[in-house]
Amino acid sequence: MADDFDLNALTRPLGADFLREVEDARRAAEQAPPPPPSTIPMPDFRPGCIARFRCPLECGWHHDESTDPGPMGPLLLPANFTADDLSAAMSSQAEVRGNNFRLRVELAISEHFDAAHPGR
């Protein structure tokens, strides 16, 4: 291992600093605006990492979506990346994958409503 490698730079703060950070994040979450409205109903979770989204009108239709996003793509990091750079790159990928999941489910529900429940 290289002599200039600083393992402490890659670890999270521990003890009182960590607890203060968690409490600050909790308070910020309480003050955050609510998420935007969504047409996605609460799913049932099936064996095999499957989320089943049922029609809110209870017509029997459902859409199954895998909750396993698969392997992450390559991370683009600067040459002298820090733990914050790594966290930001991973968070960015997670956000894109989450948005894609939401869009697929919303599209499936929208297409179902157009076909089975026109005008609703």
Backbone as ProteinMPNN parsed JSONL, in Angstrom:
{"seq_chain_A": "MADDFDLNALTRPLGADFLREVEDARRAAEQAPPPPPSTIPMPDFRPGCIARFRCPLECGWHHDESTDPGPMGPLLLPANFTADDLSAAMSSQAEVRGNNFRLRVELAISEHFDAAHPGR", "coords_chain_A": {"N_chain_A": [[0.855, -1.175, 0.0], [0.544, 2.244, -0.746], [2.517, 4.828, 0.773], [1.38, 7.363, 0.999], [-1.324, 6.986, 1.121], [-4.386, 7.655, 2.575], [-6.345, 6.205, 4.702], [-8.207, 7.082, 6.566], [-9.398, 9.252, 5.336], [-11.267, 8.127, 3.718], [-13.199, 7.066, 5.335], [-16.252, 7.32, 7.228], [-17.207, 9.919, 9.568], [-17.015, 9.201, 13.045], [-18.647, 8.518, 16.208], [-19.605, 11.284, 18.253], [-19.633, 13.281, 16.269], [-20.641, 11.909, 14.045], [-23.208, 11.173, 14.985], [-24.32, 13.714, 15.318], [-24.351, 14.534, 12.661], [-26.202, 12.712, 11.583], [-28.499, 13.427, 13.022], [-28.814, 16.082, 12.139], [-29.385, 15.569, 9.446], [-31.811, 14.214, 9.742], [-33.448, 16.259, 10.782], [-33.38, 18.041, 8.625], [-34.717, 16.513, 6.728], [-37.271, 16.454, 7.831], [-38.047, 19.077, 7.396], [-38.082, 19.275, 4.683], [-39.761, 19.734, 1.525], [-42.783, 17.973, 0.549], [-42.677, 14.97, -1.507], [-43.15, 15.071, -5.11], [-46.499, 14.64, -6.446], [-47.653, 11.364, -7.387], [-48.627, 8.834, -9.729], [-48.285, 6.311, -9.016], [-49.257, 3.421, -7.372], [-48.969, 1.886, -4.071], [-46.773, -0.845, -4.017], [-47.091, -4.492, -4.022], [-44.831, -6.776, -2.676], [-43.211, -9.343, -4.245], [-41.96, -12.741, -4.305], [-38.549, -13.157, -5.391], [-37.501, -10.611, -5.914], [-39.461, -8.84, -6.986], [-41.642, -6.207, -7.607], [-45.024, -5.701, -7.439], [-47.368, -3.823, -9.023], [-50.58, -2.97, -8.649], [-53.692, -2.285, -10.342], [-55.24, 0.688, -9.334], [-57.981, 0.814, -9.462], [-58.827, -1.679, -9.036], [-59.246, -3.683, -11.019], [-58.05, -6.028, -11.629], [-55.797, -6.012, -13.204], [-52.221, -5.879, -13.317], [-48.836, -4.726, -12.952], [-45.649, -5.991, -13.109], [-42.479, -5.348, -11.818], [-39.012, -5.594, -11.728], [-37.119, -5.296, -8.762], [-34.469, -5.382, -8.602], [-31.823, -3.604, -9.601], [-29.706, -4.404, -11.131], [-26.194, -4.638, -12.094], [-24.076, -1.839, -11.291], [-23.227, 0.843, -13.51], [-20.209, 2.031, -15.16], [-18.232, 4.181, -13.123], [-17.589, 7.59, -13.35], [-14.868, 9.259, -12.432], [-12.722, 11.827, -11.078], [-9.109, 11.98, -11.463], [-7.754, 12.276, -8.971], [-9.679, 11.419, -7.013], [-12.016, 11.866, -4.302], [-13.606, 10.64, -1.286], [-16.041, 11.937, -1.236], [-16.411, 12.529, -3.957], [-16.714, 9.936, -4.966], [-19.032, 9.136, -3.594], [-20.874, 11.007, -4.645], [-20.885, 10.258, -7.369], [-21.906, 7.654, -7.242], [-24.391, 8.173, -6.054], [-25.564, 9.728, -8.04], [-25.865, 7.856, -10.122], [-27.661, 6.12, -8.837], [-29.872, 7.8, -8.557], [-30.599, 8.254, -11.248], [-31.249, 5.623, -12.011], [-33.373, 5.137, -10.253], [-35.205, 7.075, -11.158], [-35.664, 6.098, -13.757], [-36.891, 3.658, -13.155], [-39.252, 4.579, -11.916], [-40.398, 5.978, -14.086], [-40.859, 3.856, -15.91], [-42.81, 2.373, -14.518], [-44.851, 4.299, -14.193], [-45.47, 4.747, -16.903], [-46.445, 2.214, -17.669], [-48.758, 2.054, -16.059], [-50.171, 4.286, -16.991], [-50.572, 3.572, -19.701], [-52.187, 1.324, -19.271], [-54.462, 2.502, -18.08], [-55.313, 4.123, -20.211], [-56.073, 2.132, -22.033], [-57.841, 0.364, -20.631], [-59.434, 1.859, -18.927], [-60.616, 4.274, -20.168], [-60.71, 7.82, -20.124], [-60.533, 8.122, -17.404]], "CA_chain_A": [[0.0, 0.0, 0.0], [1.339, 3.464, -0.854], [2.678, 5.553, 2.033], [0.557, 8.566, 1.037], [-2.736, 6.597, 1.141], [-5.003, 8.036, 3.85], [-7.563, 5.428, 4.895], [-9.167, 7.883, 7.338], [-10.116, 10.156, 4.43], [-12.341, 7.378, 3.078], [-14.154, 6.572, 6.325], [-17.206, 8.305, 7.754], [-16.918, 10.333, 10.938], [-17.585, 8.326, 14.064], [-18.914, 9.108, 17.511], [-20.507, 12.428, 18.384], [-19.759, 13.96, 14.974], [-21.54, 11.113, 13.212], [-24.567, 11.304, 15.522], [-24.763, 15.074, 15.005], [-24.634, 14.546, 11.226], [-27.453, 11.974, 11.39], [-29.583, 14.253, 13.564], [-28.992, 17.2, 11.21], [-30.06, 15.037, 8.254], [-33.198, 13.931, 10.116], [-34.145, 17.548, 10.873], [-33.523, 18.568, 7.263], [-35.763, 15.718, 6.066], [-38.562, 16.91, 8.359], [-38.349, 20.391, 6.833], [-38.103, 19.199, 3.221], [-41.107, 19.698, 0.947], [-43.198, 16.605, 0.219], [-42.327, 14.597, -2.875], [-44.209, 15.403, -6.069], [-47.527, 13.603, -6.52], [-47.347, 10.282, -8.304], [-49.738, 7.945, -10.064], [-47.851, 4.957, -8.674], [-49.792, 2.894, -6.126], [-48.032, 1.12, -3.259], [-46.678, -2.196, -4.595], [-46.923, -5.712, -3.239], [-43.513, -7.315, -2.994], [-43.32, -10.757, -4.577], [-40.663, -13.442, -4.263], [-37.684, -12.96, -6.551], [-37.214, -9.185, -6.133], [-40.476, -8.301, -7.88], [-42.661, -5.3, -7.062], [-46.246, -5.808, -8.249], [-48.199, -2.631, -8.937], [-51.937, -3.331, -9.062], [-54.549, -1.187, -10.764], [-55.94, 1.276, -8.19], [-59.425, 0.603, -9.612], [-59.037, -3.085, -8.676], [-59.805, -4.428, -12.151], [-57.311, -7.272, -11.77], [-54.548, -5.78, -13.929], [-51.043, -5.525, -12.531], [-47.559, -4.576, -13.642], [-44.527, -6.469, -12.308], [-41.215, -4.672, -12.116], [-37.915, -6.095, -10.906], [-36.522, -4.304, -7.86], [-33.024, -5.53, -8.719], [-31.408, -2.717, -10.699], [-28.573, -4.961, -11.858], [-24.904, -4.045, -11.72], [-23.869, -0.42, -11.582], [-22.407, 1.155, -14.67], [-18.9, 2.585, -14.791], [-18.241, 5.457, -12.412], [-16.652, 8.571, -13.891], [-14.258, 9.946, -11.291], [-11.47, 12.522, -11.39], [-7.907, 11.202, -11.152], [-7.493, 12.34, -7.529], [-11.011, 11.48, -6.425], [-12.184, 11.778, -2.851], [-14.788, 9.878, -0.879], [-17.211, 12.723, -1.654], [-16.571, 12.312, -5.398], [-17.25, 8.584, -5.136], [-20.416, 9.168, -3.114], [-21.674, 11.765, -5.608], [-21.029, 9.466, -8.594], [-22.82, 6.541, -6.941], [-25.718, 8.756, -5.828], [-26.073, 10.151, -9.34], [-26.346, 6.657, -10.811], [-28.852, 5.632, -8.138], [-30.977, 8.7, -8.892], [-31.002, 7.966, -12.634], [-31.896, 4.317, -12.023], [-34.661, 5.308, -9.585], [-36.095, 7.808, -12.069], [-36.038, 5.187, -14.839], [-37.85, 2.713, -12.569], [-40.512, 5.311, -11.747], [-40.959, 6.255, -15.407], [-41.384, 2.607, -16.479], [-44.053, 2.019, -13.822], [-45.867, 5.293, -14.563], [-45.869, 4.5, -18.29], [-47.283, 1.009, -17.692], [-50.058, 2.393, -15.468], [-50.828, 5.206, -17.914], [-51.037, 2.792, -20.852], [-53.304, 0.5, -18.813], [-55.645, 3.363, -17.92], [-55.783, 4.507, -21.55], [-56.7, 0.987, -22.692], [-58.91, -0.308, -19.869], [-60.275, 2.826, -18.203], [-60.502, 5.566, -20.87], [-61.391, 8.955, -19.507], [-60.363, 8.162, -15.943]], "C_chain_A": [[0.898, 1.235, 0.0], [1.381, 4.195, 0.484], [1.761, 6.756, 2.142], [-0.94, 8.252, 1.045], [-3.302, 6.883, 2.529], [-6.336, 7.321, 3.992], [-8.625, 6.241, 5.641], [-9.974, 8.835, 6.458], [-11.296, 9.453, 3.77], [-13.401, 6.88, 4.054], [-15.051, 7.696, 6.806], [-16.791, 8.723, 9.16], [-17.634, 9.417, 11.923], [-17.893, 9.12, 15.329], [-19.873, 10.275, 17.433], [-20.696, 13.16, 17.056], [-20.734, 13.233, 14.067], [-22.986, 11.256, 13.685], [-25.144, 12.687, 15.227], [-25.141, 15.169, 13.518], [-25.963, 13.836, 10.934], [-28.637, 12.804, 11.878], [-29.849, 15.461, 12.666], [-29.73, 16.751, 9.952], [-31.528, 14.748, 8.561], [-34.01, 15.217, 10.183], [-34.374, 18.148, 9.481], [-34.627, 17.812, 6.521], [-37.151, 16.13, 6.55], [-38.996, 18.217, 7.716], [-38.474, 20.371, 5.309], [-39.542, 19.184, 2.71], [-41.491, 18.256, 0.617], [-42.801, 16.269, -1.217], [-43.456, 14.953, -3.831], [-45.246, 14.282, -6.116], [-47.188, 12.572, -7.595], [-48.595, 9.456, -8.572], [-49.428, 6.512, -9.645], [-48.478, 4.519, -7.353], [-48.71, 2.14, -5.342], [-47.975, -0.313, -3.802], [-46.802, -3.288, -3.535], [-45.553, -6.24, -3.63], [-43.61, -8.828, -3.091], [-41.961, -11.425, -4.41], [-39.856, -13.159, -5.529], [-37.441, -11.506, -6.888], [-38.189, -8.551, -7.124], [-41.423, -7.396, -7.09], [-43.861, -5.378, -7.992], [-47.112, -4.59, -7.969], [-49.569, -2.987, -9.501], [-52.706, -2.086, -9.492], [-55.284, -0.633, -9.55], [-57.454, 1.099, -8.27], [-59.807, -0.862, -9.402], [-59.707, -3.901, -9.779], [-59.095, -5.765, -12.367], [-55.992, -7.129, -12.511], [-53.426, -5.502, -12.934], [-49.826, -5.411, -13.444], [-46.47, -5.029, -12.692], [-43.249, -5.793, -12.771], [-40.15, -5.239, -11.179], [-37.379, -4.974, -10.025], [-34.999, -4.405, -7.863], [-32.544, -4.67, -9.881], [-30.259, -3.277, -11.525], [-27.279, -4.277, -11.45], [-24.839, -2.567, -12.082], [-23.045, -0.28, -12.851], [-21.063, 1.694, -14.217], [-19.061, 3.943, -14.108], [-17.187, 6.371, -13.03], [-16.141, 9.412, -12.73], [-13.009, 10.69, -11.731], [-10.271, 11.684, -10.935], [-7.63, 11.162, -9.651], [-8.81, 12.405, -6.769], [-10.98, 11.315, -4.91], [-13.398, 10.897, -2.557], [-16.062, 10.617, -1.29], [-17.468, 12.569, -3.154], [-17.193, 10.948, -5.675], [-18.716, 8.531, -4.722], [-21.322, 9.883, -4.111], [-21.907, 10.963, -6.889], [-22.006, 8.315, -8.382], [-24.244, 7.059, -6.74], [-26.357, 9.187, -7.141], [-26.613, 8.954, -10.122], [-27.617, 6.127, -10.164], [-30.062, 6.492, -8.467], [-31.494, 8.436, -10.31], [-31.758, 6.645, -12.686], [-33.267, 4.388, -11.355], [-35.668, 6.036, -10.463], [-36.56, 6.916, -13.221], [-37.067, 4.167, -14.361], [-39.23, 3.373, -12.474], [-41.177, 5.568, -13.097], [-41.539, 4.996, -16.059], [-42.724, 2.238, -15.847], [-45.159, 3.008, -14.186], [-46.365, 5.086, -15.988], [-46.784, 3.279, -18.378], [-48.682, 1.311, -17.146], [-50.84, 3.309, -16.404], [-51.378, 4.465, -19.132], [-52.218, 1.902, -20.475], [-54.575, 1.338, -18.692], [-56.202, 3.794, -19.273], [-56.534, 3.368, -22.223], [-57.928, 0.46, -21.951], [-59.874, 0.653, -19.191], [-60.222, 4.19, -18.891], [-61.318, 6.652, -20.164], [-61.241, 9.033, -18.003], [-58.999, 8.631, -15.57]], "O_chain_A": [[1.918, 1.252, 0.69], [0.408, 4.184, 1.237], [1.389, 7.146, 3.249], [-1.752, 9.175, 0.981], [-2.768, 6.415, 3.535], [-7.348, 7.78, 3.462], [-9.817, 6.095, 5.37], [-11.104, 9.186, 6.796], [-12.228, 10.112, 3.31], [-14.41, 6.321, 3.625], [-14.67, 8.867, 6.796], [-16.107, 7.976, 9.86], [-18.729, 8.925, 11.65], [-17.447, 10.257, 15.487], [-20.827, 10.266, 16.655], [-21.8, 13.61, 16.751], [-21.556, 13.859, 13.398], [-23.889, 11.44, 12.869], [-26.329, 12.812, 14.919], [-26.131, 15.809, 13.165], [-26.756, 14.315, 10.124], [-29.667, 12.869, 11.206], [-31.007, 15.824, 12.457], [-30.598, 17.465, 9.448], [-32.396, 15.011, 7.728], [-35.139, 15.263, 9.694], [-35.441, 18.695, 9.203], [-35.389, 18.416, 5.765], [-38.1, 16.153, 5.767], [-40.189, 18.441, 7.513], [-38.925, 21.349, 4.712], [-40.439, 18.679, 3.386], [-40.616, 17.411, 0.427], [-42.612, 17.163, -2.042], [-44.598, 15.119, -3.404], [-44.926, 13.121, -5.862], [-46.521, 12.88, -8.582], [-49.503, 9.391, -7.743], [-50.223, 5.605, -9.891], [-48.264, 5.16, -6.324], [-47.661, 1.801, -5.891], [-49.017, -0.93, -4.022], [-46.643, -3.05, -2.337], [-45.162, -6.156, -4.795], [-44.031, -9.504, -2.152], [-40.932, -10.75, -4.379], [-40.42, -12.947, -6.603], [-37.194, -11.187, -8.051], [-37.773, -7.801, -8.007], [-41.935, -7.78, -6.038], [-43.735, -5.15, -9.196], [-47.534, -4.352, -6.837], [-49.701, -3.271, -10.692], [-52.403, -0.974, -9.058], [-55.894, -1.398, -8.803], [-58.143, 1.219, -7.257], [-60.968, -1.238, -9.569], [-60.608, -4.7, -9.521], [-59.515, -6.552, -13.216], [-55.153, -8.028, -12.455], [-53.654, -4.96, -11.853], [-49.806, -5.937, -14.557], [-46.368, -4.511, -11.58], [-42.981, -5.685, -13.968], [-40.372, -5.348, -9.973], [-37.207, -3.843, -10.48], [-34.317, -3.614, -7.21], [-32.834, -4.982, -11.036], [-29.876, -2.675, -12.527], [-27.274, -3.429, -10.557], [-25.459, -2.112, -13.043], [-22.271, -1.166, -13.214], [-20.807, 1.802, -13.018], [-19.921, 4.743, -14.478], [-16.036, 5.974, -13.21], [-16.89, 10.178, -12.124], [-12.311, 10.252, -12.646], [-10.419, 10.78, -10.112], [-7.301, 10.102, -9.118], [-9.038, 13.323, -5.981], [-10.067, 10.724, -4.333], [-14.114, 10.472, -3.463], [-17.054, 9.985, -1.653], [-18.621, 12.486, -3.577], [-18.086, 10.82, -6.513], [-19.543, 7.946, -5.423], [-22.425, 9.411, -4.391], [-23.009, 10.984, -7.436], [-22.838, 8.034, -9.246], [-25.199, 6.442, -7.211], [-27.563, 9.025, -7.328], [-27.69, 9.028, -10.714], [-28.549, 5.728, -10.862], [-31.163, 5.97, -8.638], [-32.704, 8.402, -10.531], [-32.799, 6.555, -13.337], [-34.22, 3.771, -11.831], [-36.842, 5.667, -10.51], [-37.725, 6.972, -13.616], [-38.01, 3.849, -15.086], [-40.237, 2.803, -12.895], [-42.388, 5.395, -13.234], [-42.594, 5.059, -16.69], [-43.658, 1.84, -16.543], [-46.286, 2.597, -14.46], [-47.558, 5.234, -16.253], [-47.79, 3.31, -19.086], [-49.678, 0.868, -17.717], [-52.043, 3.125, -16.589], [-52.513, 4.701, -19.547], [-53.148, 1.739, -21.264], [-55.64, 0.927, -19.15], [-57.417, 3.829, -19.464], [-57.526, 3.605, -22.912], [-58.941, 0.144, -22.575], [-61.016, 0.288, -18.911], [-59.823, 5.173, -18.265], [-62.431, 6.431, -19.688], [-61.786, 9.947, -17.385], [-58.682, 8.726, -14.384]]}, "name": "protein", "num_of_chains": 1, "seq": "MADDFDLNALTRPLGADFLREVEDARRAAEQAPPPPPSTIPMPDFRPGCIARFRCPLECGWHHDESTDPGPMGPLLLPANFTADDLSAAMSSQAEVRGNNFRLRVELAISEHFDAAHPGR"}
